[in-house]
Amino acid sequence: MEVKSNDYPRESARVIREEPHVRESVTGATLNFDSRRRAAYAEVDAEGWRHFAEGVKNHVLMNLDHYLEQAAAALERGGIRVHWAEDAEDAQRIVAALVREKGVRRAVKAKTMISEELGINPLLESLGVNVLETDLGEYIIQLLEQPPSHIVGPAIHLNLEQIRRLFHERFGTPLDAAPDTLAAAARKLLRQGFLEADLGVSGANFVVAETGTLVLIENEGNIRLSTSAPRLHVALVGIEKLLPRFSDLSVFLTLTARAATGQRLGTYVSLIQGPRRPDETDGPEEVHVVFVDNGRSSVLADLEAWETLRCVRCAACLNACPVYRQTGGHAYGYVYSGPIGAVLSPGLVGLENTKPLPYASSLCGACFQACPVRIPIPKLLLTWRHRAVEEGLTPRFEKAALKGYALAMTQPWAYRLASKALRLLPEKALDNTVVPVLKAWVEGRAGLKPSPRSFRELWESGEV
Amino acid sequence: MKVALFVTCLVDQFYAEAGVAAVRLLRSLGCTVEFPPGQTCCGQPAYNAGYWNEARQMADHTLEVFEHADYVVLPSGSCTTMVRAFYPELYRDNPRAFARASGLSGKTYELAEFIVKVLGITRLGQGLAGQRVAYHHGCHALRELGIKDEPVALLRNAGAEIVDWPAATECCGFGGLFSVKLPEVSLGMADRKLSTLPEIDVLTSADGGCLLHLSGRVHSRGLPFPVRPLASVLWEAAQKPAVGSGA
């Protein structure tokens, strides 16, 4: 996927100005998700579970080579073919070879973010494959030719009216159709898609190394159908998605569901351990797992950023984020948006391509409190900001201003002088729109003026 | 008890009356207040913007000014967080400075927190009787330091009605340089937060930055209530002794 994150400042402002319905839809949906997440956390010892999950993920990441080998061997024992992709081109080559070799004409897709990352849809289309997204939200944005704006709810930026209009145009459903009617219209079409497809593409929430089990959590049943109806199933899996033991699922399944949607468990949990056996009537003839690096091992080697790889893609941080709420995900300009996107994207595609993202946060810390694997997102945001400064990626005037500021603030006489100067400014001098920083402040925030006398003056004149 | 007041640059320049209120309040509770004259800014703007070398220079300076105090009290949640939580972070590669920063960290308190936790006082007076007060929790104090109940208890015990505000703990959108780097997002956050307010008599907070941002927005939108620093409101609370109290 093309990275457009350097446009974030302009794009976020544009969405707020020109598409107010996006903020309305995203705010409503994320507040709902977030309050359900809180309630679901409150039912259990969430703190204990979060620490456990953090520990398990840390263990996997510290021993990733071992667990990848164990997982690959276990998957192959179950009859699953394992492939290794170092980057997106590699992954595309592997998928393309399978498509050609197996004569694939039609593909159904289960919701997967990594396929966005790897550009699988454009690839399949370029090979003449008909691609159908089968998650309802994904299907809607596929019709609109948009990327997902949220990790769990890809169409979260749209409101019911927009979807009604779209379905009216495409399927002739009434303009005031109930959500159930809309879903039924999509269902009819998707059913046919499942029956005709010869390839199902999925991601995976987890892969259990011990047993070679692909784990997929969902609510709509489309993932189960996508991975069982077509004759070929290809799962694209980031190398960080491993869990050591089957028993780890006891926490990860419910913790992920609670974090993502406030459910105790996803409506469907699929545990896939191989293709159809000779005595079985359902299931694909072949299952392929493509383990994808695509920048992950360099993040892992990064002593200050590796913790981002604990992420289970639940989007709890997006739902908790008041910044994300203002724009939804498109403004972030890459597949992973919101707080996790702001710390993951620089690691995956380079800080120079994602410069504004670490600054797309007020550092309020709500993301860390929501995160089921305790990724210290605020600290990571600060780390990337610090790197931007060290690597000379920040504006020159900002650097000069901060240096001057530090100089003044370490010299009490300079501080006093600045304090005096502030009070000698003409009335309403701070209410101007000539200096860019002041302009950014006063447009929308009126009446900035210093106290008539500073506290220091009052103290030194003995009036306190 | 001897207290060194770190008034913070924003309070010094923009909310001098809150600094005065903090001093009077602490004195009225039996503290001796000092104002170390060398103090400037804690360095948070530089730290948050990623300029850690510059932030460290300011931390060096602040350490020198305050490390000999018994207690350091700030009428600001985020500056307290800077000193208490982030100074040690800044020195993680320098054991000597880390030890000094940790020493300062251990005796640094936000004003309301100091009154409740160190002085052990939860009742200041009845000066807020009948007022409907909205308390904005600054994010750093709330999530980094876990200061949540102390300011609310002091306000409530002074007779204030703390209004039920769904977004009370949500970020107001200030975020330091964030507010001018991404002004549309910042203002959108303020509007969302303010839109969930019920009818109130005053909006208060312990953070100078949030106060400037919120009051600017309230002013621009012509909303009908004042936005005041917590220290000033607490001093008002102490003006009217509680009936039957010895204070």
Interface residues (C-beta under 8 A of the other chain):
Chain A: P9 S12 A13 I16 R17 R23 T27 P322 V323 R325 Q326 T327 P358 Y359 A360 S361 S362 L363 C364 G365 A366 F368 Q369 L382 W384 R385 H386 R387 A388 V389 T394 E398 K399 L402 K403 Y405 A406 A408 M409 T410 P412 Y415 S419 L422 V437 A440 W441 V442 E443 G444 R445 A446 G447 L448 K449 P450 S451 P452 R453 S454 F455 R456 E457 L458 W459 E460 E463 V464
Chain B: V7 C9 V11 D12 Q13 F14 Y15 A16 E17 G19 V20 V23 R24 F35 P37 G38 Q39 T40 C41 G43 P45 A46 Y47 N48 A49 G50 Y51 W52 E54 A55 Q57 M58 D60 H61 C139 H140 L142 R143 E144 E170 C171 G173 F174 G175 G176 L177 F178 S179 V180 K181 L182 P183 E184 V185 S186 L187 G188 M189 R192 K193 L212 H213 S215 G216 R217 H219 S220
